[in-house]
Amino acid sequence: MERRRRQAETGFTLIELMVVVALIAVLAGMGVVQYRNAVVRTKEAVLQEDLFRMRDAIDQYYADKAKYPLDLATLVSEGYLRQVPKDPITNSSETWQTIPSEPDPSNPSADVGIFNVKSGSDGTSIDGTRYAEW
């Protein structure tokens, strides 16, 4: 008789199993959200670094040649960049938006170069600003 009581008491009840499964589901859901936010923050950090490097290369080109580069490919061919980086948000190196420089008043027929570069994405960052405004 005692043996039967011990066997009946050794298992888990359905409610205990449901509580454990619910806790695992909540923890897994929190983990997925944190992972997705980490991926977005990483892409934003890479975008900021790429923009800084390209803008720095544009400034160095201007300091060396006293004119702005005609396009991003010029920075690569002249050795200021190894390659045009991919925009981590759009995953393409073709979507960069370039901002032209002001024309030279002393030489209006000269080519207008690139003064600045921005992301071609129309998305919004975690802090609420648009990537194209960075």
DSSP file with accessible surface (Angstrom, degrees, kcal/mol):
  #  RESIDUE AA STRUCTURE BP1 BP2  ACC     N-H-->O    O-->H-N    N-H-->O    O-->H-N    TCO  KAPPA ALPHA  PHI   PSI    X-CA   Y-CA   Z-CA
    1    1 A M     >        0   0  172      0, 0.0     4,-1.5     0, 0.0     3,-0.1   0.000 360.0 360.0 360.0 -46.0    0.0    0.0    0.0
    2    2 A E  H  >  +     0   0  131      1,-0.2     4,-2.0     2,-0.2     5,-0.2   0.847 360.0  59.3 -63.4 -33.3    2.8    2.4    0.9
    3    3 A R  H  > S+     0   0  189      1,-0.2     4,-1.8     2,-0.2    -1,-0.2   0.900 103.5  50.5 -63.3 -39.6    4.5    1.6   -2.3
    4    4 A R  H  > S+     0   0  191      1,-0.2     4,-1.9     2,-0.2    -1,-0.2   0.886 108.3  52.8 -67.4 -37.9    1.5    2.7   -4.4
    5    5 A R  H  X S+     0   0  159     -4,-1.5     4,-1.6     1,-0.2    -2,-0.2   0.917 108.3  50.2 -64.4 -42.8    1.4    6.0   -2.5
    6    6 A R  H  X S+     0   0  159     -4,-2.0     4,-0.8     1,-0.2    -1,-0.2   0.909 109.9  50.3 -63.4 -40.5    5.0    6.8   -3.2
    7    7 A Q  H  < S+     0   0  127     -4,-1.8     3,-0.4     1,-0.2     4,-0.4   0.886 110.4  49.8 -66.3 -36.2    4.6    6.0   -6.9
    8    8 A A  H  < S+     0   0   84     -4,-1.9     3,-0.4     1,-0.2    -1,-0.2   0.823 111.7  48.9 -72.0 -28.7    1.6    8.3   -7.2
    9    9 A E  H  < S+     0   0  148     -4,-1.6    -1,-0.2     1,-0.2    -2,-0.2   0.605  94.9  73.6 -87.8 -10.0    3.5   11.2   -5.4
   10   10 A T  S  < S+     0   0  112     -4,-0.8    -1,-0.2    -3,-0.4    -2,-0.1   0.671  82.3  79.6 -84.3 -14.0    6.6   11.1   -7.5
   11   11 A G  S    S-     0   0   53     -3,-0.4     2,-0.3    -4,-0.4    -3,-0.0  -0.276  80.7-105.2 -89.2 173.8    5.3   12.6  -10.8
   12   12 A F        -     0   0  162     -2,-0.0     2,-0.1     1,-0.0    -1,-0.1  -0.782  31.5-124.7 -95.6 146.1    4.6   16.3  -11.8
   13   13 A T     >  -     0   0   77     -2,-0.3     4,-2.0     1,-0.1     5,-0.2  -0.442  23.9-111.7 -84.0 164.0    1.1   17.6  -12.0
   14   14 A L  H  > S+     0   0  127      1,-0.2     4,-2.4     2,-0.2     5,-0.2   0.889 117.6  54.2 -63.4 -37.2   -0.2   19.2  -15.2
   15   15 A I  H  > S+     0   0  127      1,-0.2     4,-2.3     2,-0.2    -1,-0.2   0.922 106.7  51.2 -65.7 -41.3   -0.3   22.6  -13.5
   16   16 A E  H  > S+     0   0   94      1,-0.2     4,-2.2     2,-0.2    -1,-0.2   0.932 111.4  47.6 -62.3 -43.6    3.3   22.4  -12.6
   17   17 A L  H  X S+     0   0   87     -4,-2.0     4,-2.5     1,-0.2    -1,-0.2   0.904 110.8  51.5 -64.3 -40.1    4.3   21.5  -16.1
   18   18 A M  H  X S+     0   0  118     -4,-2.4     4,-2.4     2,-0.2    -1,-0.2   0.900 108.9  51.1 -65.9 -37.9    2.2   24.3  -17.5
   19   19 A V  H  X S+     0   0   80     -4,-2.3     4,-2.4     2,-0.2    -2,-0.2   0.934 111.3  47.8 -64.0 -44.2    3.9   26.9  -15.2
   20   20 A V  H  X S+     0   0   77     -4,-2.2     4,-2.3     2,-0.2    -2,-0.2   0.936 112.6  48.2 -63.7 -44.0    7.3   25.7  -16.2
   21   21 A V  H  X S+     0   0   94     -4,-2.5     4,-2.4     1,-0.2    -1,-0.2   0.911 111.0  51.3 -64.4 -39.3    6.4   25.9  -19.9
   22   22 A A  H  X S+     0   0   54     -4,-2.4     4,-2.3     2,-0.2    -1,-0.2   0.921 109.9  49.4 -65.0 -41.8    4.9   29.3  -19.5
   23   23 A L  H  X S+     0   0  104     -4,-2.4     4,-2.5     2,-0.2     5,-0.2   0.919 110.7  49.7 -63.6 -41.4    8.1   30.6  -17.8
   24   24 A I  H  X S+     0   0  107     -4,-2.3     4,-2.5     1,-0.2     5,-0.2   0.918 110.4  50.8 -64.1 -40.3   10.3   29.2  -20.5
   25   25 A A  H  X S+     0   0   61     -4,-2.4     4,-2.4     2,-0.2    -2,-0.2   0.919 110.8  48.4 -64.9 -41.3    8.1   30.8  -23.2
   26   26 A V  H  X S+     0   0   87     -4,-2.3     4,-2.2     2,-0.2    -2,-0.2   0.942 113.4  46.9 -64.7 -45.9    8.3   34.2  -21.4
   27   27 A L  H  X S+     0   0  114     -4,-2.5     4,-2.1     1,-0.2    -2,-0.2   0.903 112.4  50.0 -64.3 -40.0   12.1   34.0  -21.0
   28   28 A A  H  X S+     0   0   57     -4,-2.5     4,-2.3    -5,-0.2    -1,-0.2   0.908 109.5  51.8 -65.3 -40.4   12.5   32.9  -24.7
   29   29 A G  H  X S+     0   0   36     -4,-2.4     4,-1.9     1,-0.2    -2,-0.2   0.911 109.9  48.9 -62.6 -41.0   10.4   35.8  -25.8
   30   30 A M  H  X S+     0   0  115     -4,-2.2     4,-2.2     1,-0.2    -1,-0.2   0.902 110.3  52.1 -65.4 -38.4   12.5   38.3  -23.9
   31   31 A G  H  X S+     0   0   41     -4,-2.1     4,-2.3     2,-0.2    -2,-0.2   0.901 107.7  50.9 -64.8 -40.5   15.6   36.8  -25.3
   32   32 A V  H  X S+     0   0   71     -4,-2.3     4,-2.5     2,-0.2    -1,-0.2   0.922 110.3  49.5 -65.1 -41.4   14.4   37.1  -28.9
   33   33 A V  H  X S+     0   0   78     -4,-1.9     4,-2.3     1,-0.2     5,-0.2   0.933 111.7  48.4 -63.9 -44.4   13.5   40.8  -28.4
   34   34 A Q  H  X S+     0   0  116     -4,-2.2     4,-2.1     1,-0.2    -1,-0.2   0.898 110.9  51.6 -63.4 -38.4   16.9   41.5  -26.9
   35   35 A Y  H  X S+     0   0  161     -4,-2.3     4,-2.2     2,-0.2    -2,-0.2   0.936 110.0  48.1 -64.3 -45.9   18.6   39.7  -29.8
   36   36 A R  H  X S+     0   0  170     -4,-2.5     4,-2.2     1,-0.2    -2,-0.2   0.909 111.9  49.4 -63.4 -41.3   16.7   41.7  -32.4
   37   37 A N  H  X S+     0   0   63     -4,-2.3     4,-2.6     1,-0.2    -1,-0.2   0.887 109.4  52.8 -64.2 -37.5   17.5   45.0  -30.6
   38   38 A A  H  X S+     0   0   35     -4,-2.1     4,-2.1    -5,-0.2    -2,-0.2   0.901 108.0  50.6 -65.3 -38.9   21.2   44.0  -30.5
   39   39 A V  H  X S+     0   0   49     -4,-2.2     4,-2.3     2,-0.2    -2,-0.2   0.934 112.1  46.9 -64.6 -43.6   21.3   43.3  -34.2
   40   40 A V  H  X S+     0   0   52     -4,-2.2     4,-2.4     1,-0.2    -2,-0.2   0.932 111.7  50.3 -65.1 -43.7   19.7   46.8  -35.0
   41   41 A R  H  X S+     0   0  121     -4,-2.6     4,-2.2     1,-0.2    -1,-0.2   0.887 109.9  51.8 -62.4 -36.6   22.1   48.5  -32.6
   42   42 A T  H  X S+     0   0   86     -4,-2.1     4,-2.4     2,-0.2    -1,-0.2   0.927 109.3  48.7 -65.8 -44.3   25.0   46.8  -34.3
   43   43 A K  H  X S+     0   0   94     -4,-2.3     4,-2.4     1,-0.2    -2,-0.2   0.899 111.1  51.0 -62.5 -39.0   23.9   47.9  -37.8
   44   44 A E  H  X S+     0   0   22     -4,-2.4     4,-2.4     2,-0.2    -1,-0.2   0.901 109.5  50.0 -66.3 -38.5   23.5   51.4  -36.5
   45   45 A A  H  X S+     0   0   54     -4,-2.2     4,-2.2     2,-0.2    -2,-0.2   0.914 111.3  48.7 -66.1 -40.5   27.0   51.4  -35.0
   46   46 A V  H  X S+     0   0   63     -4,-2.4     4,-2.9     2,-0.2     5,-0.2   0.910 110.4  52.0 -65.4 -40.4   28.4   50.1  -38.3
   47   47 A L  H  X S+     0   0    0     -4,-2.4     4,-2.6     2,-0.2     5,-0.2   0.937 109.7  48.8 -61.4 -45.3   26.5   52.8  -40.3
   48   48 A Q  H  X S+     0   0  113     -4,-2.4     4,-2.3     1,-0.2    -1,-0.2   0.919 113.1  47.5 -61.9 -42.0   27.9   55.5  -38.0
   49   49 A E  H  X S+     0   0   83     -4,-2.2     4,-2.6     2,-0.2    -2,-0.2   0.921 112.1  49.3 -65.8 -43.4   31.5   54.2  -38.4
   50   50 A D  H  X S+     0   0   29     -4,-2.9     4,-2.6     2,-0.2     5,-0.2   0.920 111.6  49.0 -62.3 -43.1   31.1   53.9  -42.2
   51   51 A L  H  X S+     0   0    3     -4,-2.6     4,-2.6    -5,-0.2     5,-0.3   0.922 111.4  50.0 -62.4 -42.7   29.8   57.5  -42.5
   52   52 A F  H  X S+     0   0  113     -4,-2.3     4,-2.4    -5,-0.2    -2,-0.2   0.935 112.4  47.1 -60.7 -46.2   32.6   58.7  -40.4
   53   53 A R  H  X S+     0   0  127     -4,-2.6     4,-2.2     2,-0.2    -2,-0.2   0.906 114.0  46.4 -64.9 -42.9   35.2   57.0  -42.5
   54   54 A M  H  X S+     0   0    1     -4,-2.6     4,-2.3     2,-0.2    -1,-0.2   0.919 113.6  48.3 -67.9 -41.0   33.8   58.1  -45.8
   55   55 A R  H  X S+     0   0   67     -4,-2.6     4,-2.3    -5,-0.2    -2,-0.2   0.898 111.6  50.9 -65.7 -37.5   33.4   61.7  -44.6
   56   56 A D  H  X S+     0   0   57     -4,-2.4     4,-2.5    -5,-0.3    -1,-0.2   0.910 109.5  50.1 -64.6 -41.3   37.0   61.6  -43.3
   57   57 A A  H  X S+     0   0    3     -4,-2.2     4,-2.5     2,-0.2    -2,-0.2   0.898 109.5  51.5 -64.3 -38.7   38.2   60.3  -46.7
   58   58 A I  H  X S+     0   0    1     -4,-2.3     4,-2.5     2,-0.2    -2,-0.2   0.931 111.2  47.9 -62.5 -43.8   36.3   63.1  -48.5
   59   59 A D  H  X S+     0   0   91     -4,-2.3     4,-2.5     2,-0.2    -2,-0.2   0.902 111.8  49.2 -64.2 -41.7   38.0   65.7  -46.2
   60   60 A Q  H  X S+     0   0   87     -4,-2.5     4,-2.2     2,-0.2    -1,-0.2   0.908 110.5  50.9 -64.3 -41.0   41.4   64.2  -46.8
   61   61 A Y  H  X S+     0   0   11     -4,-2.5     4,-2.8     2,-0.2     6,-0.4   0.931 111.5  47.9 -60.3 -45.1   40.8   64.2  -50.5
   62   62 A Y  H  X S+     0   0  104     -4,-2.5     4,-2.1     1,-0.2    -2,-0.2   0.904 110.9  50.8 -64.3 -39.8   39.8   67.9  -50.3
   63   63 A A  H  < S+     0   0   79     -4,-2.5    -1,-0.2     1,-0.2    -2,-0.2   0.877 116.8  40.9 -65.5 -36.3   42.9   68.7  -48.2
   64   64 A D  H  < S+     0   0  113     -4,-2.2    -2,-0.2    -5,-0.2    -1,-0.2   0.887 130.4  23.2 -78.2 -39.9   45.2   67.0  -50.7
   65   65 A K  H  < S-     0   0   84     -4,-2.8    -3,-0.2     2,-0.3    -2,-0.2   0.453  92.0-127.6-112.2  -5.3   43.7   68.1  -54.0
   66   66 A A  S  < S+     0   0   79     -4,-2.1     2,-0.3    -5,-0.3    -4,-0.2   0.767  83.9  77.0  60.1  27.0   41.8   71.3  -53.1
   67   67 A K  S    S-     0   0  121     -6,-0.4    -2,-0.3    -5,-0.1    -1,-0.2  -0.972  84.4-105.3-155.0 159.7   38.7   70.0  -54.7
   68   68 A Y        -     0   0   50     -2,-0.3    47,-0.1     1,-0.1    -9,-0.1  -0.586  42.9 -98.7 -87.4 151.7   36.0   67.5  -53.7
   69   69 A P        -     0   0    0      0, 0.0    45,-3.3     0, 0.0    -1,-0.1  -0.341  23.1-131.5 -67.3 150.3   35.9   64.0  -55.3
   70   70 A L  S    S-     0   0   93     43,-0.3     2,-0.3     1,-0.2    42,-0.1   0.839  81.3 -15.7 -71.1 -34.5   33.4   63.5  -58.2
   71   71 A D  S >> S-     0   0   76     43,-0.1     4,-0.8     1,-0.0     3,-0.6  -0.939  74.8 -91.1-157.1 177.3   32.0   60.3  -56.7
   72   72 A L  H 3> S+     0   0   18     -2,-0.3     4,-1.2     1,-0.2     3,-0.4   0.820 119.6  63.5 -68.9 -29.7   32.7   57.6  -54.1
   73   73 A A  H 3> S+     0   0   56      1,-0.2     4,-2.8     2,-0.2    -1,-0.2   0.821  94.9  61.3 -64.1 -29.3   34.5   55.5  -56.7
   74   74 A T  H <> S+     0   0   25     -3,-0.6     4,-2.2     1,-0.2     6,-0.3   0.889  99.8  54.5 -63.9 -38.7   37.1   58.3  -57.0
   75   75 A L  H  <>S+     0   0    0     -4,-0.8     5,-2.2    -3,-0.4     6,-1.5   0.873 111.6  45.1 -62.3 -35.6   37.9   57.8  -53.4
   76   76 A V  H ><5S+     0   0   47     -4,-1.2     3,-1.2     4,-0.2    -2,-0.2   0.941 113.5  47.6 -72.9 -47.2   38.5   54.1  -54.0
   77   77 A S  H 3<5S+     0   0   92     -4,-2.8    -2,-0.2     1,-0.3    -1,-0.2   0.819 112.6  50.0 -67.6 -27.1   40.6   54.6  -57.2
   78   78 A E  T 3<5S-     0   0   92     -4,-2.2    -1,-0.3    -5,-0.2    -2,-0.2   0.480 117.8-111.5 -88.7  -4.8   42.7   57.3  -55.6
   79   79 A G  T < 5S+     0   0   64     -3,-1.2    -3,-0.2     2,-0.3    -2,-0.1   0.604  85.5 117.4  89.7  12.4   43.4   55.1  -52.6
   80   80 A Y  S   <S+     0   0   45     -5,-2.2     2,-0.3    -6,-0.3    -4,-0.2   0.761  85.2  23.5 -82.0 -25.3   41.5   57.0  -49.9
   81   81 A L        -     0   0   27     -6,-1.5    -2,-0.3     1,-0.1    -1,-0.2  -0.982  68.3-141.3-132.8 148.5   39.2   54.0  -49.3
   82   82 A R  S    S-     0   0  247     -2,-0.3     2,-0.3     1,-0.3    -1,-0.1   0.886  86.4 -19.7 -73.8 -39.8   39.8   50.4  -50.1
   83   83 A Q  S    S-     0   0  146     -3,-0.1    -1,-0.3    -4,-0.0   -10,-0.0  -0.970  76.3 -90.7-159.6 158.9   36.2   49.9  -51.2
   84   84 A V        -     0   0   34     -2,-0.3     9,-0.1    -3,-0.1   -11,-0.0  -0.674  53.9-126.6 -73.9 121.1   32.9   51.7  -50.9
   85   85 A P        -     0   0   24      0, 0.0     2,-0.3     0, 0.0     7,-0.1  -0.279  19.1-106.4 -70.4 156.9   31.3   50.1  -47.9
   86   86 A K        -     0   0  125      5,-0.1     7,-0.3     1,-0.1   -36,-0.1  -0.623  31.4-115.0 -77.4 138.8   27.9   48.5  -47.9
   87   87 A D  B  >> -A   92   0A   0      5,-2.2     4,-2.6    -2,-0.3     5,-0.7  -0.649  24.6-147.8 -69.3 117.7   25.2   50.5  -46.2
   88   88 A P  T  45S+     0   0   21      0, 0.0    -1,-0.2     0, 0.0   -44,-0.1   0.757  93.5  51.6 -66.8 -19.4   24.3   48.0  -43.4
   89   89 A I  T  45S+     0   0   43    -46,-0.1   -45,-0.1     1,-0.1    -2,-0.0   0.917 124.0  25.4 -81.7 -44.9   20.7   49.1  -43.3
   90   90 A T  T  45S-     0   0   48      2,-0.2    -1,-0.1    31,-0.0     3,-0.1   0.585  97.8-135.3 -92.8 -12.4   20.0   48.7  -47.1
   91   91 A N  T  <5 +     0   0  112     -4,-2.6     2,-0.3     1,-0.2    -5,-0.1   0.853  69.5 103.0  60.0  37.7   22.8   46.0  -47.5
   92   92 A S  B   < -A   87   0A  35     -5,-0.7    -5,-2.2    -7,-0.1     3,-0.5  -0.995  64.1-150.2-147.4 144.6   24.0   47.7  -50.7
   93   93 A S  S    S+     0   0   38     -2,-0.3     3,-0.3    -7,-0.3    -1,-0.1   0.460  95.7  66.6 -90.2  -0.6   26.9   49.9  -51.6
   94   94 A E  S    S+     0   0  161      1,-0.2    -1,-0.2    -7,-0.1    -8,-0.1   0.485  84.8  70.1 -95.9  -5.0   24.8   51.6  -54.4
   95   95 A T        +     0   0   41     -3,-0.5    -1,-0.2     2,-0.1    -2,-0.1   0.415  62.8 125.3 -98.2   2.1   22.3   53.3  -52.1
   96   96 A W        -     0   0   17     -3,-0.3     2,-0.6    23,-0.1    23,-0.2  -0.404  55.1-138.9 -62.1 136.2   24.5   56.0  -50.6
   97   97 A Q  E     -B  118   0B 111     21,-2.9    21,-2.8    -2,-0.1     2,-0.3  -0.869  17.2-154.5 -98.9 123.3   23.1   59.4  -51.1
   98   98 A T  E     -B  117   0B  67     -2,-0.6    19,-0.2    19,-0.2    16,-0.0  -0.765   5.3-147.8-100.9 144.9   25.7   62.0  -51.9
   99   99 A I  E     -B  116   0B  59     17,-3.0    16,-3.2    -2,-0.3    17,-1.6  -0.947  22.3-130.8-110.4 120.7   25.4   65.7  -51.3
  100  100 A P  E     -B  114   0B  89      0, 0.0    14,-0.2     0, 0.0     2,-0.1  -0.336  18.8-118.3 -72.9 154.0   27.1   67.9  -53.8
  101  101 A S        -     0   0   15     12,-2.7     3,-0.1     1,-0.1    14,-0.0  -0.337  38.1 -87.2 -81.3 167.4   29.5   70.7  -52.9
  102  102 A E        -     0   0  170      1,-0.1    11,-0.2    -2,-0.1    -1,-0.1  -0.508  51.8-101.7 -71.3 143.6   28.9   74.4  -53.7
  103  103 A P        -     0   0   77      0, 0.0    -1,-0.1     0, 0.0     9,-0.1  -0.369  38.2-104.8 -66.9 147.6   30.2   75.4  -57.1
  104  104 A D    >   -     0   0   77      3,-0.4     3,-0.7     1,-0.2     6,-0.2  -0.601  24.4-152.4 -73.2 118.6   33.5   77.3  -57.1
  105  105 A P  T 3  S+     0   0  122      0, 0.0    -1,-0.2     0, 0.0     0, 0.0   0.834  95.5  52.1 -65.8 -26.9   32.7   81.0  -57.7
  106  106 A S  T 3  S+     0   0  104      1,-0.3    -2,-0.1     2,-0.1     0, 0.0   0.724 123.7  27.7 -80.6 -18.9   36.1   81.6  -59.3
  107  107 A N    X   +     0   0   72     -3,-0.7     3,-1.6     1,-0.1    -3,-0.4  -0.638  66.2 170.5-140.3  79.7   35.7   78.7  -61.6
  108  108 A P  T 3  S+     0   0  106      0, 0.0    -1,-0.1     0, 0.0    -2,-0.1   0.728  77.1  60.7 -67.8 -18.1   32.0   78.1  -62.4
  109  109 A S  T 3  S+     0   0  105      2,-0.1     3,-0.1    -6,-0.1     2,-0.0   0.569  81.4 109.0 -85.5  -5.5   32.7   75.6  -65.2
  110  110 A A  S <  S-     0   0   40     -3,-1.6    -6,-0.1    -6,-0.2     2,-0.1  -0.349  81.4 -96.6 -70.0 151.2   34.6   73.2  -62.8
  111  111 A D        -     0   0  130      1,-0.1     2,-0.5    -8,-0.1    -1,-0.1  -0.390  34.0-124.7 -66.9 142.0   32.9   69.9  -61.8
  112  112 A V        -     0   0   65     -2,-0.1    -1,-0.1    -3,-0.1     2,-0.1  -0.775  32.4-160.9 -89.5 128.0   31.0   69.9  -58.6
  113  113 A G        -     0   0    5     -2,-0.5   -12,-2.7   -11,-0.2     2,-0.5  -0.193  28.5 -73.3 -98.5-168.1   32.2   67.2  -56.3
  114  114 A I  E     +B  100   0B   5    -45,-3.3     3,-0.1   -14,-0.2    -1,-0.1  -0.777  38.3 175.4 -93.2 124.6   30.8   65.3  -53.3
  115  115 A F  E     -     0   0B 103    -16,-3.2     2,-0.3    -2,-0.5    -1,-0.2   0.769  68.1  -0.4 -94.5 -33.4   30.7   67.3  -50.0
  116  116 A N  E     -B   99   0B  36    -17,-1.6   -17,-3.0   -58,-0.1     2,-0.3  -0.962  59.3-143.4-152.4 165.0   28.9   64.8  -47.8
  117  117 A V  E     -B   98   0B   0     -2,-0.3     2,-0.3   -19,-0.2   -19,-0.2  -0.987  16.6-179.8-138.4 144.2   27.4   61.3  -47.9
  118  118 A K  E     -B   97   0B  62    -21,-2.8   -21,-2.9    -2,-0.3    14,-0.1  -0.923  36.8 -85.4-137.5 165.7   24.3   59.9  -46.2
  119  119 A S        -     0   0    0     12,-0.7   -23,-0.1    -2,-0.3    15,-0.1  -0.413  25.0-143.5 -71.7 146.1   22.5   56.6  -45.9
  120  120 A G        +     0   0   29     -2,-0.1     2,-0.2     2,-0.0    -1,-0.1   0.396  65.3 113.6 -89.5   4.3   20.0   55.8  -48.6
  121  121 A S        -     0   0   10      1,-0.1    11,-0.5    10,-0.1    -2,-0.1  -0.476  55.0-157.5 -77.8 145.1   17.7   54.1  -46.2
  122  122 A D        +     0   0  132     -2,-0.2    -1,-0.1     9,-0.1    -2,-0.0   0.242  58.9 115.1-102.2  14.6   14.3   55.6  -45.4
  123  123 A G        -     0   0   22      7,-0.1     8,-1.9     1,-0.1     9,-0.4  -0.175  63.9-120.1 -79.1 174.1   14.1   53.7  -42.1
  124  124 A T  B     -C  130   0C  83      6,-0.2     6,-0.2     7,-0.1     5,-0.1  -0.934  22.3-128.4-118.9 139.5   14.1   55.1  -38.6
  125  125 A S    >   -     0   0    9      4,-3.4     3,-1.5    -2,-0.4   -84,-0.1  -0.161  33.2 -96.7 -78.6 176.3   16.7   54.3  -35.9
  126  126 A I  T 3  S+     0   0   90      1,-0.3    -1,-0.1     2,-0.1   -85,-0.0   0.864 125.0  54.0 -63.1 -34.4   16.1   53.1  -32.4
  127  127 A D  T 3  S-     0   0  117      2,-0.1    -1,-0.3     1,-0.1     3,-0.1   0.463 121.9-105.3 -83.5   1.9   16.3   56.7  -31.1
  128  128 A G  S <  S+     0   0   51     -3,-1.5     2,-0.2     1,-0.3    -2,-0.1   0.360  80.0 122.3  97.6  -5.9   13.7   57.9  -33.5
  129  129 A T        -     0   0   50      1,-0.1    -4,-3.4    -5,-0.1    -1,-0.3  -0.594  66.3-108.3 -87.7 154.5   15.8   59.8  -36.1
  130  130 A R  B >   -C  124   0C 106     -6,-0.2     3,-1.5    -2,-0.2     4,-0.3  -0.568  17.3-132.0 -80.7 143.1   15.9   58.8  -39.7
  131  131 A Y  G >  S+     0   0   14     -8,-1.9     3,-1.4     1,-0.3   -12,-0.7   0.840 106.4  63.2 -62.1 -32.7   19.0   57.1  -41.0
  132  132 A A  G 3  S+     0   0   25    -11,-0.5    -1,-0.3    -9,-0.4   -10,-0.1   0.623  97.9  57.6 -69.0 -12.6   19.1   59.5  -44.0
  133  133 A E  G <         0   0  114     -3,-1.5    -1,-0.3   -15,-0.1    -2,-0.2   0.506 360.0 360.0 -93.9  -5.4   19.6   62.4  -41.5
  134  134 A W    <         0   0   43     -3,-1.4   -15,-0.2    -4,-0.3    -3,-0.0  -0.307 360.0 360.0 -72.6 360.0   22.8   61.0  -39.9
